[in-house]
Amino acid sequence: MGLINCTVEPEDLLSEAEKWVREILEMAPQSIELTKIALSSRINLIDALSDGGALLTHVVWGSEQLKEGTTAFKEKRKADFSRCRS
């Protein structure tokens, strides 16, 4: 599933975790929430367009967060999800 991306020494764990948290917090909140639901529900993320994954994809499709993320990508800037309604 790609859930392990690296290993670190125990003394580097906190700084590495903080780096990942900063990166995750820049992502669309709705997508983060739905990913957590998918993982806790044991939905196979590889099959994201089938069964339960299709419902999660449908929820995000057309959302303001998706539009902001797409627009930011096209404009080569960081997305600002704070201006999106939940």
mmCIF file of the C-alpha atoms, coordinates in Angstrom:
data_MODEL
# 
_entry.id   MODEL 
# 
loop_
_atom_site.group_PDB 
_atom_site.id 
_atom_site.type_symbol 
_atom_site.label_atom_id 
_atom_site.label_alt_id 
_atom_site.label_comp_id 
_atom_site.label_asym_id 
_atom_site.label_entity_id 
_atom_site.label_seq_id 
_atom_site.pdbx_PDB_ins_code 
_atom_site.Cartn_x 
_atom_site.Cartn_y 
_atom_site.Cartn_z 
_atom_site.occupancy 
_atom_site.B_iso_or_equiv 
_atom_site.pdbx_formal_charge 
_atom_site.auth_seq_id 
_atom_site.auth_comp_id 
_atom_site.auth_asym_id 
_atom_site.auth_atom_id 
_atom_site.pdbx_PDB_model_num 
ATOM 1  C CA . MET A 1 1  ? 0.000   0.000  0.000   1.00 0.00 ? 1  MET A CA 1 
ATOM 2  C CA . GLY A 1 2  ? 2.980   2.321  0.184   1.00 0.00 ? 2  GLY A CA 1 
ATOM 3  C CA . LEU A 1 3  ? 2.423   3.278  3.808   1.00 0.00 ? 3  LEU A CA 1 
ATOM 4  C CA . ILE A 1 4  ? 6.127   3.027  4.714   1.00 0.00 ? 4  ILE A CA 1 
ATOM 5  C CA . ASN A 1 5  ? 8.205   5.593  2.867   1.00 0.00 ? 5  ASN A CA 1 
ATOM 6  C CA . CYS A 1 6  ? 11.363  5.628  4.934   1.00 0.00 ? 6  CYS A CA 1 
ATOM 7  C CA . THR A 1 7  ? 12.981  4.518  8.149   1.00 0.00 ? 7  THR A CA 1 
ATOM 8  C CA . VAL A 1 8  ? 14.840  6.843  10.489  1.00 0.00 ? 8  VAL A CA 1 
ATOM 9  C CA . GLU A 1 9  ? 17.005  6.584  13.544  1.00 0.00 ? 9  GLU A CA 1 
ATOM 10 C CA . PRO A 1 10 ? 15.099  6.995  16.828  1.00 0.00 ? 10 PRO A CA 1 
ATOM 11 C CA . GLU A 1 11 ? 16.720  10.362 17.532  1.00 0.00 ? 11 GLU A CA 1 
ATOM 12 C CA . ASP A 1 12 ? 15.506  11.684 14.137  1.00 0.00 ? 12 ASP A CA 1 
ATOM 13 C CA . LEU A 1 13 ? 11.943  10.413 14.467  1.00 0.00 ? 13 LEU A CA 1 
ATOM 14 C CA . LEU A 1 14 ? 10.317  13.583 15.812  1.00 0.00 ? 14 LEU A CA 1 
ATOM 15 C CA . SER A 1 15 ? 11.872  15.922 13.238  1.00 0.00 ? 15 SER A CA 1 
ATOM 16 C CA . GLU A 1 16 ? 10.976  13.513 10.398  1.00 0.00 ? 16 GLU A CA 1 
ATOM 17 C CA . ALA A 1 17 ? 7.394   13.208 11.668  1.00 0.00 ? 17 ALA A CA 1 
ATOM 18 C CA . GLU A 1 18 ? 7.089   17.011 11.881  1.00 0.00 ? 18 GLU A CA 1 
ATOM 19 C CA . LYS A 1 19 ? 8.296   17.277 8.278   1.00 0.00 ? 19 LYS A CA 1 
ATOM 20 C CA . TRP A 1 20 ? 5.600   14.835 7.135   1.00 0.00 ? 20 TRP A CA 1 
ATOM 21 C CA . VAL A 1 21 ? 2.914   16.641 9.157   1.00 0.00 ? 21 VAL A CA 1 
ATOM 22 C CA . ARG A 1 22 ? 3.779   19.977 7.523   1.00 0.00 ? 22 ARG A CA 1 
ATOM 23 C CA . GLU A 1 23 ? 3.562   18.351 4.089   1.00 0.00 ? 23 GLU A CA 1 
ATOM 24 C CA . ILE A 1 24 ? 0.238   16.642 4.838   1.00 0.00 ? 24 ILE A CA 1 
ATOM 25 C CA . LEU A 1 25 ? -1.285  19.846 6.227   1.00 0.00 ? 25 LEU A CA 1 
ATOM 26 C CA . GLU A 1 26 ? -0.704  21.540 2.865   1.00 0.00 ? 26 GLU A CA 1 
ATOM 27 C CA . MET A 1 27 ? -3.016  19.001 1.217   1.00 0.00 ? 27 MET A CA 1 
ATOM 28 C CA . ALA A 1 28 ? -6.776  19.370 0.758   1.00 0.00 ? 28 ALA A CA 1 
ATOM 29 C CA . PRO A 1 29 ? -8.478  18.728 4.115   1.00 0.00 ? 29 PRO A CA 1 
ATOM 30 C CA . GLN A 1 30 ? -11.332 16.831 2.476   1.00 0.00 ? 30 GLN A CA 1 
ATOM 31 C CA . SER A 1 31 ? -8.931  14.450 0.732   1.00 0.00 ? 31 SER A CA 1 
ATOM 32 C CA . ILE A 1 32 ? -7.025  13.850 3.974   1.00 0.00 ? 32 ILE A CA 1 
ATOM 33 C CA . GLU A 1 33 ? -10.264 13.041 5.791   1.00 0.00 ? 33 GLU A CA 1 
ATOM 34 C CA . LEU A 1 34 ? -11.448 10.679 3.063   1.00 0.00 ? 34 LEU A CA 1 
ATOM 35 C CA . THR A 1 35 ? -8.074  8.934  2.950   1.00 0.00 ? 35 THR A CA 1 
ATOM 36 C CA . LYS A 1 36 ? -8.294  8.349  6.702   1.00 0.00 ? 36 LYS A CA 1 
ATOM 37 C CA . ILE A 1 37 ? -11.790 6.897  6.241   1.00 0.00 ? 37 ILE A CA 1 
ATOM 38 C CA . ALA A 1 38 ? -10.577 4.672  3.417   1.00 0.00 ? 38 ALA A CA 1 
ATOM 39 C CA . LEU A 1 39 ? -7.650  3.389  5.471   1.00 0.00 ? 39 LEU A CA 1 
ATOM 40 C CA . SER A 1 40 ? -9.729  2.746  8.573   1.00 0.00 ? 40 SER A CA 1 
ATOM 41 C CA . SER A 1 41 ? -12.424 1.034  6.476   1.00 0.00 ? 41 SER A CA 1 
ATOM 42 C CA . ARG A 1 42 ? -9.815  -1.162 4.804   1.00 0.00 ? 42 ARG A CA 1 
ATOM 43 C CA . ILE A 1 43 ? -10.833 0.089  1.358   1.00 0.00 ? 43 ILE A CA 1 
ATOM 44 C CA . ASN A 1 44 ? -8.111  -0.920 -1.074  1.00 0.00 ? 44 ASN A CA 1 
ATOM 45 C CA . LEU A 1 45 ? -6.671  2.397  -2.256  1.00 0.00 ? 45 LEU A CA 1 
ATOM 46 C CA . ILE A 1 46 ? -5.384  0.766  -5.434  1.00 0.00 ? 46 ILE A CA 1 
ATOM 47 C CA . ASP A 1 47 ? -9.007  0.075  -6.368  1.00 0.00 ? 47 ASP A CA 1 
ATOM 48 C CA . ALA A 1 48 ? -10.050 3.658  -5.589  1.00 0.00 ? 48 ALA A CA 1 
ATOM 49 C CA . LEU A 1 49 ? -12.428 3.789  -8.522  1.00 0.00 ? 49 LEU A CA 1 
ATOM 50 C CA . SER A 1 50 ? -14.401 0.695  -7.594  1.00 0.00 ? 50 SER A CA 1 
ATOM 51 C CA . ASP A 1 51 ? -16.901 -0.162 -4.869  1.00 0.00 ? 51 ASP A CA 1 
ATOM 52 C CA . GLY A 1 52 ? -16.465 2.054  -1.768  1.00 0.00 ? 52 GLY A CA 1 
ATOM 53 C CA . GLY A 1 53 ? -13.607 3.975  -3.358  1.00 0.00 ? 53 GLY A CA 1 
ATOM 54 C CA . ALA A 1 54 ? -15.963 5.231  -6.050  1.00 0.00 ? 54 ALA A CA 1 
ATOM 55 C CA . LEU A 1 55 ? -18.117 6.849  -3.381  1.00 0.00 ? 55 LEU A CA 1 
ATOM 56 C CA . LEU A 1 56 ? -15.085 8.600  -1.867  1.00 0.00 ? 56 LEU A CA 1 
ATOM 57 C CA . THR A 1 57 ? -14.004 9.806  -5.307  1.00 0.00 ? 57 THR A CA 1 
ATOM 58 C CA . HIS A 1 58 ? -17.528 11.050 -6.047  1.00 0.00 ? 58 HIS A CA 1 
ATOM 59 C CA . VAL A 1 59 ? -17.566 13.095 -2.826  1.00 0.00 ? 59 VAL A CA 1 
ATOM 60 C CA . VAL A 1 60 ? -14.377 14.949 -3.808  1.00 0.00 ? 60 VAL A CA 1 
ATOM 61 C CA . TRP A 1 61 ? -15.231 15.361 -7.503  1.00 0.00 ? 61 TRP A CA 1 
ATOM 62 C CA . GLY A 1 62 ? -16.498 18.884 -8.167  1.00 0.00 ? 62 GLY A CA 1 
ATOM 63 C CA . SER A 1 63 ? -15.596 20.141 -4.694  1.00 0.00 ? 63 SER A CA 1 
ATOM 64 C CA . GLU A 1 64 ? -14.123 23.583 -4.142  1.00 0.00 ? 64 GLU A CA 1 
ATOM 65 C CA . GLN A 1 65 ? -10.975 21.954 -2.780  1.00 0.00 ? 65 GLN A CA 1 
ATOM 66 C CA . LEU A 1 66 ? -10.496 19.964 -5.984  1.00 0.00 ? 66 LEU A CA 1 
ATOM 67 C CA . LYS A 1 67 ? -11.030 23.113 -8.056  1.00 0.00 ? 67 LYS A CA 1 
ATOM 68 C CA . GLU A 1 68 ? -8.539  25.073 -5.938  1.00 0.00 ? 68 GLU A CA 1 
ATOM 69 C CA . GLY A 1 69 ? -5.957  22.287 -6.122  1.00 0.00 ? 69 GLY A CA 1 
ATOM 70 C CA . THR A 1 70 ? -6.333  21.973 -9.892  1.00 0.00 ? 70 THR A CA 1 
ATOM 71 C CA . THR A 1 71 ? -6.199  25.729 -10.441 1.00 0.00 ? 71 THR A CA 1 
ATOM 72 C CA . ALA A 1 72 ? -3.130  26.078 -8.198  1.00 0.00 ? 72 ALA A CA 1 
ATOM 73 C CA . PHE A 1 73 ? -1.395  23.279 -10.109 1.00 0.00 ? 73 PHE A CA 1 
ATOM 74 C CA . LYS A 1 74 ? -2.137  24.935 -13.453 1.00 0.00 ? 74 LYS A CA 1 
ATOM 75 C CA . GLU A 1 75 ? -0.960  28.312 -12.122 1.00 0.00 ? 75 GLU A CA 1 
ATOM 76 C CA . LYS A 1 76 ? 2.172   26.694 -10.628 1.00 0.00 ? 76 LYS A CA 1 
ATOM 77 C CA . ARG A 1 77 ? 1.437   27.921 -7.101  1.00 0.00 ? 77 ARG A CA 1 
ATOM 78 C CA . LYS A 1 78 ? 0.677   26.365 -3.737  1.00 0.00 ? 78 LYS A CA 1 
ATOM 79 C CA . ALA A 1 79 ? -2.998  25.655 -3.182  1.00 0.00 ? 79 ALA A CA 1 
ATOM 80 C CA . ASP A 1 80 ? -4.769  27.745 -0.542  1.00 0.00 ? 80 ASP A CA 1 
ATOM 81 C CA . PHE A 1 81 ? -7.491  25.489 0.833   1.00 0.00 ? 81 PHE A CA 1 
ATOM 82 C CA . SER A 1 82 ? -8.379  27.971 3.583   1.00 0.00 ? 82 SER A CA 1 
ATOM 83 C CA . ARG A 1 83 ? -10.525 29.906 1.118   1.00 0.00 ? 83 ARG A CA 1 
ATOM 84 C CA . CYS A 1 84 ? -12.613 26.816 0.305   1.00 0.00 ? 84 CYS A CA 1 
ATOM 85 C CA . ARG A 1 85 ? -15.844 26.089 2.095   1.00 0.00 ? 85 ARG A CA 1 
ATOM 86 C CA . SER A 1 86 ? -15.935 22.709 3.831   1.00 0.00 ? 86 SER A CA 1 
# 
